[in-house]
Amino acid sequence: MRYLTAGETHGPQLTAIVEGLPSNLKIDFEELNYQLHRRQLGHGRGKRMQIEKDTARIVGGVRHGRTTGAPVALVIENKDWQNWSHVMNVEPVEGTDEELRRVHRPRPGHADLNGGLKYNLKDLRNVLERSSARETAARVAVGALARQLLAEFGIKIAGQVIRIGEIEARRYDLPIDEIVRITEESPVRVVDKEAEAKMIEYIDKIRSEGDSIGGVVEVIVEGVPIGLGSHVQYDRKLDARIAMAVVSINAFKGCEFGIGFEAGRLPGSKVHDEILYSEERGYYRASNRLGGFEGGMTNGMPIVVRGVMKPIPTLLKPLASVDIDTKQPFKAQVERTDSCAVPAASVVMEHVVAWEVANAFLEKFGGDSMEEIRANYEQYLKQLERYPG
């Protein structure tokens, strides 16, 4: 599968085209829009979330509630477009820099200056409009389709916040459905209620200071069969592809699986997962320190992946920058912003991970229809039962 997105944060809409979904996948439209709604929640979000009520319209590739095998086209309208129709008009318009809201003071930590230099743009709005995290709404919609495909084969996904700033949540060994239930009720998407209260207070403090804060989120994928991905080439390793997808999320700066970077300070006996066998379970691991991967392939244990998100760089007390017109020092321009988007980012991460897992699933069990894929999947499970017969 592959997809492309298009659109700007203050443009009329976001558009995504998904190619490679099999035919006869039943689409749950309410579930699709529920996932978009989840992305807009979380303590610390800004006023933009009060304007947008994201819903996706499918305008191609689905008929009578099922995919046809053709590319699926999605559209998410930007409600705020009505306030930006002059500034963001695709046709030539007249107006002063102020009227057109030209950006000439790049914000540290953003794509503004790099993009302006790379594309030779004198209005940095042409960069920030596309580099905005608003684009992740389209990626959540795309990932929601992948998530529905995975659900057909019993694969479940959950996301949770592990840390916001200096506040870290305690870890609980809970079933994935219980993690989903508890985090859906939490304004910061944590299981630990004591940490939840501290995080909310901490975010409010950061906001009052005109600052922002980041954190760490975790995604768990349960029910994944053995053998997704491959060891034979670097770009076929599924953990590598997931890591790329995670770091592609706006403001994400790192990724780890299982015990992650902790493995660098432990002996091998405390890192690797011992292999066991039973008639009921087949081959399985005694632990899951490697987060469900060995050799770039899933090993049948849950995928456990974490990503670290830096603080959002648009600050209400802007950092020093340089005016690209005068080359003089100035305070960076302020765009509308969140003080903390970590809870929302966990939802985005769920969906970019879902996409990569679904893509690997289709590579392994490929077919043009859901019926063909299901037959291939069931045949593979029988093959695992007979191994090495």
JOMOGI-V883608 format. One record per residue. RES is the residue in one small letter. PSI is psi as a letter, one per 30 degrees, with the letter a starting at -180 (* if undefined). OMEGA is omega in whole degrees, 0 to 359 (none if undefined). Layout:
RES PSI OMEGA
RES PSI OMEGA
This chain:
m l 172
r l 176
y l 172
l k 173
t l 176
a l 177
g l 181
e l 185
t e 178
h g 176
g a 184
p f 184
q l 167
l k 181
t k 175
a k 175
i k 183
v k 179
e k 175
g f 175
l k 180
p l 175
s l 173
n g 169
l j 180
k k 183
i k 175
d j 185
f e 178
e e 178
e e 178
l e 182
n f 174
y e 179
q e 176
l e 178
h e 181
r e 181
r f 183
q f 185
l l 175
g k 178
h k 180
g f 179
r l 183
g a 186
k f 180
r e 182
m f 176
q f 180
i e 184
e k 171
k i 193
d k 170
t k 180
a k 171
r k 175
i k 186
v g 176
g l 173
g f 178
v k 178
r k 179
h h 173
g g 180
r k 177
t l 182
t f 187
g f 176
a l 176
p k 178
v k 179
a k 181
l k 177
v k 174
i j 182
e k 172
n j 181
k f 182
d f 181
w e 182
q f 178
n f 184
w g 187
s f 177
h e 183
v e 186
m g 181
n k 179
v f 178
e l 176
p k 179
v l 177
e l 177
g l 177
t l 176
d e 181
e e 180
e e 181
l g 177
r h 178
r k 179
v k 180
h g 176
r j 185
p k 181
r k 177
p k 179
g f 179
h l 177
a f 191
d d 187
l e 179
n e 181
g e 179
g e 178
l e 183
k e 186
y g 177
n h 183
l k 179
k f 174
d j 184
l f 174
r e 179
n f 176
v e 187
l f 181
e e 180
r e 182
s f 179
s k 178
a f 174
r e 180
e f 181
t f 175
a e 178
a e 181
r e 175
v e 179
a e 178
v e 180
g f 179
a e 175
l e 178
a e 181
r e 179
q e 176
l e 181
l e 181
a f 178
e f 181
f g 173
g g 181
i k 184
k l 182
i k 175
a k 175
g k 177
q l 176
v k 180
i e 183
r k 166
i j 182
g b 182
e g 182
i k 180
e k 180
a k 174
r k 181
r k 179
y k 177
d j 185
l l 172
p l 185
i e 178
d e 179
e e 176
i e 179
v e 183
r e 184
i e 183
t f 178
e f 180
e f 184
s k 179
p f 176
v g 175
r h 175
v l 176
v e 184
d j 184
k e 178
e e 177
a e 179
e e 181
a e 180
k e 180
m e 180
i e 179
e e 181
y e 179
i e 179
d e 179
k e 180
i e 180
r e 181
s f 179
e g 181
g g 185
d a 178
s l 183
i k 179
g a 182
g a 182
v k 178
v l 182
e k 175
v k 179
i k 177
v j 186
e k 178
g g 181
v k 180
p l 174
i k 168
g g 172
l k 187
g a 179
s l 178
h f 195
v f 176
q l 184
y e 185
d g 175
r f 177
k j 186
l e 178
d e 178
a e 180
r e 176
i e 180
a e 177
m e 181
a e 181
v e 183
v f 176
s f 177
i k 181
n k 175
a g 177
f k 186
k g 180
g l 184
c k 176
e l 180
f k 178
g b 178
i f 170
g b 185
f f 176
e f 181
a f 181
g f 181
r g 183
l l 174
p l 183
g e 181
s f 180
k g 181
v e 188
h k 185
d j 182
e k 183
i k 179
l l 178
y k 171
s l 179
e e 184
e e 187
r f 188
g b 178
y k 176
y l 183
r k 180
a f 180
s a 180
n h 182
r f 182
l g 172
g g 174
g g 183
f k 167
e k 179
g g 180
g g 182
m k 174
t k 181
n g 178
g f 175
m l 178
p k 171
i k 177
v j 184
v k 179
r k 176
g k 178
v k 181
m k 177
k l 174
p k 178
i k 187
p f 176
t j 185
l k 176
l f 169
k i 192
p k 178
l l 180
a k 177
s a 180
v k 177
d k 184
i f 177
d e 186
t f 186
k g 180
q l 177
p k 181
f l 172
k k 183
a k 178
q k 182
v k 171
e l 178
r k 189
t l 172
d k 173
s f 176
c k 179
a g 183
v e 179
p e 178
a e 180
a f 178
s e 177
v e 177
v e 182
m e 176
e e 189
h e 174
v e 175
v e 178
a e 180
w e 183
e e 178
v e 180
a e 179
n e 178
a e 178
f e 181
l e 175
e e 182
k e 187
f g 191
g k 177
g l 183
d f 181
s l 177
m e 181
e e 180
e e 180
i e 181
r e 179
a e 178
n e 181
y e 181
e e 178
q e 179
y e 178
l e 177
k e 178
q e 179
l e 180
e e 183
r f 186
y k 2
p g 182
g * none
